[in-house]
Amino acid sequence: SSQLLSALTLSSILKSKLLNTKVCLGGNYISRITDAIRNNPDFFNIFADYVIYEEGELGICQLLEFLENKRKIEDVSSLIYMSKDRNVVTTTKQEPIKLSELAMSDLDGFNIKEYFLPEIIMPVQLSRGCYWQKCTFCDHYFGQTYNVKNIDVLINELKSFKLKYGINNFEFTDDCISPAFLQEFSQKIVDDGLKINWYCDLRLEKAFTKEILELAYKAGLKMVLWGFEASSKRIMELINKGIDIDYRLEILRNASDVGIYNFAYIFTGFPSETYDEAMETANAMLDNSDIIHSYGTSIFSLGKYSIININPQKYGITKVINDEEFSSDIKYEADNSLPQDDLLRIESIMSQKSLEKNNNPAWMYLRYRELLFLYIVKYGKDKVVEMKYSYSN
């Protein structure tokens, strides 16, 4: 959502200035607001000629064929456009292309030396979608068909980035990677002698044994972004994470013991969460800083396509307010929900206590996970954990 205003501004400039150029918008966020786009035909006069929704690799290729007079527009998959009679038309989507059949990213022509970080961190997808898809608060997987990239294809892709562009650092952008895939993938890296560094998102599942985590570390896994979410058992049951809540710290300890840097995602403000429950999550981060090396906080927002929004009353939501057409989140009112001021105060208390307890840890000033990852690659987990930010005049 933070990119929407600038994206639409850019597209409107391109559409108004480059009269012979067609502008197409797509991607995950655009896919979430297609109802608003359909209900506002002027969108196609101001911002774009075409919109491709959900997985767009097939649709964009077919759209190019249409523009080259090789295909009828109604045969373009996953397309929204304005017809000649000024009606907004939506074509049906077809079976998306499998990840293993997609070409790797082509960086030819880019000046890699102008990258904003000291070293490139290349984003790569191992899988698309989520294999769990039952967390009540989440709709990250909306519009995606779950599929996993063939490991041999993936290894060849990573080798190509390394040999062709000199890229050694990777971010695997999956919603989550399964334990079985992580084990097989890591073993393949080790067997092939591929020397790379990488980080990824994982679920706190028991199946991530110490042996698997140790193998992954040997294969170059330096940092994991774990979905910790909350400490309260009541809230975690409402979230339906599908994990053993009491075993999470054991997994984090195992990861830390083998050399992996643990980053925890947490949030406050889940409907019906009390102040004490929110502080329980905050204290878990402070009390376990030896194995939760850093964390990222957010305040709960209600996604349009989340399970909660299908049955909001079940979670104490009394009123849903759809007054922002181009937002992927929904405003709501709920029984016993913490006021925004309380949630912000909890975040402030948490930050202050982290600064004091850990004596100004450097990670709190780095802000960007990519920078944190490069520090870990260069100095190792233990040194980064001990790094402090020192003030100077």
Secondary structure by P-SEA (a helix, b strand, c coil): ccaaaaaaaaaaaaaaccccbbbbbccaaaaaaaaaaaaccccccccccbbbccccaaaaaaaaaaaacccccccccbbbbbcccbbbbbbbbcccccccccccccccccccccccccccbbbbbcccccccccccccccccccccccccaaaaaaaaaaaaaaccccbbbbccccccaaaaaaaaaaaaaacccccbbbbbcccccccaaaaaaaaaacccccccccccccaaaaaaacccccccaaaaaaaaaaaabbbbbbbbbcccccccaaaaaaaaaaaaaccccccccccccbbbbccccccccccccccccccccccccccccccccccccaaaaaaaaaaaaaaaaaaaccccccccccaaaaaaaaaaccaaaaaabbbbbcc
